[in-house]
């Protein structure tokens, strides 16, 4: 992915998928370095609605698994 501020590229595995305010979907990851005054920087990359749905189903499945483990 590419940092939005510094334009430096870095590799990421399994990034978080979010819905932006304009209704589009994107991967969002914190950059491995800090900006001015130790500010957190983020990288975004547009993705498909299918990627968003897959991410949501994985999160839902993981939540159900966690709930089952807690009930035992």
Buried (B, 14 or more C-beta within 10 A) or exposed (E): BEBEBEEEEEEBEEBEBBEEEEEEBBBBBBBEEEEEEEEEBEBBEEBEEEBBEEBEEEEEEEEEEEEEEEEE
